[in-house]
Amino acid sequence: MAIFLNENSKIIVQGMTGAEGTKHTRRMLAAGSNVVGGVNPRKAGTKADFDGNSLPVFATVAEAMAETGADTTVVFVPPKFAKDAVLEAVDAEIGLVVAITEGIPVHDSVAFWAQSQAKGGKTRIIGPNCPGVISPGKSNAGIIPADITGAGRIGLVSKSGTLTYQLMYELRDIGFSTCVGIGGDPVIGTTHIDCLAAFQDDPETEAIVMIGEIGGDAEERAAEFIKANVTKPVVGYIAGFTAPPGKTMGHAGAIISGSSGTADAKAKALEAAGVRVGKTPSETARLMRDVVKAG
């Protein structure tokens, strides 16, 4: 089944005619994703060509949905305009928004997340500042490379884009049902817990890789959820074991405050919930191989 995205997903791209939108729309199409159009009010009514695929450009998300039946949008819009783009998608009640854009102000993320909740949670938001979601062999919405792994029975949820790619590659011979890059900003839409719950309910997913990082308490809360609700084996990795306290590392949310949010504390919380935690990405991949071999 995969989670959030499958072969039946119909994708539009907000910002499809921009440099990043064009590049990654072409890559999504090459991966077999069903991209059905784009949104750019200034180019509405035109078409964009992608190696022989001619895709219509619409003025609004609502118009694109009405014309194509789109249920997923990928946002490649500059930070200054990203809030309005996501709000437009939420107001149109599209099922899934994948917000790739990095550098969106936190108060903008709060605004569109709050709007999605006010609308009854009809729109799932993944991101912002994320690589997207891929169900290998079925569909790819975002910037995750589609050629580094295949379909399989591992589910992956990660704050880090590059670590997503590394684990996908290291476990390529086993393969993945779905990989979700949730983003590392302080305020995001879909969380570790959301993905863990979906993987737990997905019959095609037999084991789960969870990648977290220093800062905040998302991993500790995920550990509590795993202990109470997840029966499938989970292997984890926390980025930032050598990070100094008080210094932001990479993502905006990756900052240690005192003894809170350290990699050691998060690893201990996960281990207490029965999660096998690797100290490096490669060790994490080895632990997952042991899980798969054990059946």
C-alpha positions in Angstrom: 0.0 0.0 0.0 2.8 2.5 1.0 1.8 5.6 2.9 0.7 9.1 1.9 1.8 8.6 -1.8 1.2 5.8 -4.3 0.9 5.0 -8.0 -2.6 6.6 -8.1 -1.5 10.0 -6.7 -2.0 12.9 -9.1 0.6 15.6 -8.5 0.7 19.3 -9.4 3.7 21.5 -8.8 3.4 25.0 -7.5 6.3 26.9 -9.0 6.7 24.3 -11.8 8.0 26.9 -14.3 10.8 28.2 -12.0 14.3 26.8 -12.2 14.0 24.4 -9.3 10.4 23.5 -10.1 11.4 22.7 -13.7 14.4 20.6 -12.8 12.5 18.5 -10.2 9.3 18.2 -12.2 11.4 16.6 -14.9 13.0 14.2 -12.3 9.6 13.3 -10.9 8.3 12.5 -14.3 11.4 10.4 -15.1 10.7 8.4 -11.9 7.2 7.6 -13.1 5.3 10.0 -11.0 1.9 11.1 -12.3 2.5 14.9 -12.6 -0.6 16.4 -14.1 0.1 20.1 -14.2 1.5 23.1 -12.4 0.5 26.4 -10.9 1.8 29.9 -11.8 -0.8 32.7 -12.0 1.4 34.7 -14.4 1.7 31.8 -16.9 -1.8 30.4 -16.5 -3.2 29.0 -19.7 0.2 28.0 -21.1 1.9 24.6 -21.2 5.3 23.5 -20.1 7.2 20.8 -22.0 9.2 18.2 -20.2 10.9 15.9 -22.7 7.8 15.4 -24.7 5.4 15.6 -21.7 3.3 18.8 -22.2 1.8 19.9 -18.8 -0.8 22.6 -18.4 -0.2 25.6 -16.1 -3.1 26.8 -14.0 -3.8 30.0 -12.2 -4.7 28.4 -8.9 -4.5 25.2 -7.0 -8.3 25.0 -7.0 -8.5 25.3 -10.8 -5.8 22.6 -11.2 -7.6 20.2 -8.9 -10.9 20.8 -10.8 -9.3 20.2 -14.2 -7.0 17.3 -13.4 -8.3 15.7 -10.2 -4.9 16.4 -8.5 -4.7 15.3 -4.8 -1.0 16.2 -4.1 1.0 19.4 -4.6 4.7 19.9 -4.4 5.7 23.5 -3.4 8.8 25.0 -5.1 8.1 28.6 -4.3 10.6 31.1 -2.8 10.4 31.6 1.0 8.8 35.1 0.6 5.8 33.6 -1.3 5.7 30.1 0.3 3.1 31.0 3.0 0.6 32.1 0.4 1.2 29.1 -1.8 0.6 26.6 1.1 -2.4 28.6 2.4 -3.9 28.4 -1.1 -3.4 24.7 -1.3 -4.9 24.2 2.2 -7.9 26.4 1.4 -8.4 24.3 -1.8 -8.5 21.2 0.5 -6.0 19.3 -1.5 -5.1 16.0 0.3 -1.3 16.4 0.5 1.1 19.4 0.4 4.8 18.7 0.2 6.6 21.9 1.1 10.2 21.7 -0.2 11.1 25.3 0.3 13.9 26.1 2.8 14.1 29.3 4.8 10.3 29.9 5.4 9.9 32.1 8.5 8.6 30.1 11.5 5.6 32.3 11.9 4.6 31.6 8.3 4.8 27.9 9.0 2.7 28.3 12.1 0.1 30.2 10.1 -0.4 27.6 7.4 -0.2 24.7 9.9 -2.9 26.4 12.0 -5.0 27.0 8.9 -4.8 23.3 8.0 -6.1 22.4 11.5 -8.8 25.0 11.3 -10.0 23.4 8.1 -10.3 20.1 9.9 -7.0 18.5 8.9 -8.2 17.8 5.4 -4.7 18.6 4.1 -1.6 16.8 5.3 1.5 19.0 5.2 4.9 17.4 4.8 7.7 19.9 5.6 8.6 22.6 5.1 12.4 22.5 4.4 12.1 18.8 3.5 13.1 16.5 0.6 9.6 15.2 0.2 8.1 11.6 0.1 8.8 8.7 -2.2 7.2 5.3 -2.5 9.8 3.6 -4.7 8.4 2.2 -7.9 5.1 4.0 -7.4 5.6 7.7 -7.1 8.0 10.5 -6.0 6.9 13.9 -4.8 9.9 16.1 -4.1 13.6 16.0 -4.5 14.5 12.5 -3.2 16.6 10.7 -5.8 14.5 7.9 -7.3 17.4 5.7 -8.5 19.2 4.9 -5.3 16.8 2.2 -3.9 13.9 0.0 -4.9 10.6 -1.1 -3.6 10.6 -3.2 -0.5 9.3 -3.6 3.0 11.1 -1.0 5.1 9.5 2.3 6.0 11.7 5.3 6.7 11.0 8.6 8.4 13.7 11.2 8.8 14.3 14.8 9.7 17.4 14.9 7.5 17.4 14.8 3.7 20.9 13.6 3.2 20.6 10.9 5.8 17.4 9.8 4.1 19.4 9.2 1.0 22.2 7.5 2.7 20.0 4.9 4.5 18.0 4.4 1.3 21.2 3.6 -0.6 22.7 1.4 2.1 19.5 -0.7 2.3 18.8 -0.6 -1.4 18.9 -4.4 -1.8 16.1 -4.7 0.8 14.1 -1.7 -0.4 11.4 0.6 1.0 7.7 0.9 1.0 7.8 4.7 1.6 10.5 7.2 2.7 9.3 10.4 4.2 11.6 13.4 4.8 9.6 15.4 7.4 12.1 18.4 7.6 14.2 19.8 10.4 12.5 23.2 11.0 11.1 24.0 14.5 7.5 23.9 13.2 6.6 21.1 10.7 3.4 19.5 9.5 3.8 15.7 9.5 5.8 14.4 12.5 7.7 11.2 13.3 4.6 10.0 15.2 2.4 10.6 12.2 4.6 8.5 10.1 5.2 5.8 12.7 1.4 5.4 13.1 1.0 5.1 9.3 3.8 2.6 8.9 2.3 0.6 11.8 -1.0 0.4 9.9 0.6 -0.3 6.5 0.6 -4.0 5.7 3.4 -3.6 3.2 5.8 -2.2 5.8 7.4 -4.8 8.0 10.1 -2.7 9.8 10.8 1.0 10.3 13.9 3.2 10.3 13.5 6.5 12.2 16.1 9.2 11.9 16.1 12.1 14.3 18.6 14.8 15.4 19.5 17.0 18.3 17.2 19.7 19.6 13.6 19.7 20.8 11.7 16.7 22.1 10.2 15.1 19.0 12.3 12.0 19.3 11.4 11.5 23.0 7.7 11.9 22.2 8.2 9.4 19.3 9.8 7.0 21.8 6.8 7.1 24.0 4.5 6.5 21.0 6.6 3.5 19.9 6.5 2.0 23.3 2.7 2.3 23.5 1.6 1.7 19.9 4.2 0.2 17.6 4.6 -3.5 17.4 6.8 -3.6 14.3 10.6 -3.5 14.8 12.1 0.0 14.8 15.8 1.0 14.2 16.9 4.5 15.0 19.7 7.0 14.5 20.2 10.4 16.1 22.3 12.9 14.2 24.5 15.1 16.4 26.3 13.0 19.0 29.3 15.4 18.8 27.4 18.6 18.7 28.4 21.2 21.3 25.5 22.5 23.5 24.0 25.9 22.6 25.1 25.9 19.0 22.7 25.4 16.1 23.8 22.6 13.8 22.4 22.5 10.3 18.6 22.7 10.7 16.9 25.5 12.5 15.5 23.1 15.1 18.8 21.4 15.8 20.0 23.1 18.9 20.8 21.7 22.4 19.7 23.6 25.4 21.4 22.5 28.6 20.9 18.8 29.0 17.7 18.8 26.9 17.7 17.7 23.3 21.1 15.9 23.3 21.7 12.9 21.1 22.5 10.7 24.1 19.2 11.6 25.8 17.2 10.9 22.7 19.1 7.6 22.1 18.4 6.5 25.6 14.7 7.3 25.3 14.4 5.3 22.1 16.3 2.4 23.5 14.0 2.3 26.5 11.2 2.0 24.1 12.8 -1.1 22.5 14.4 0.7 19.5 17.8 -0.4 18.3 19.9 2.8 18.0 23.0 3.0 15.8 25.8 5.4 16.5 26.4 6.0 12.8 24.3 5.7 9.7 26.2 2.6 8.5 25.7 0.9 11.9 22.0 1.8 11.7 21.8 0.1 8.3 23.5 -3.0 9.8 21.0 -3.1 12.7 18.2 -3.0 10.2 19.8 -5.9 8.2 19.9 -7.9 11.4 16.2 -7.2 11.9 15.3 -8.3 8.4 17.4 -11.5 8.7 15.7 -12.3 12.0 12.3 -12.1 10.2 
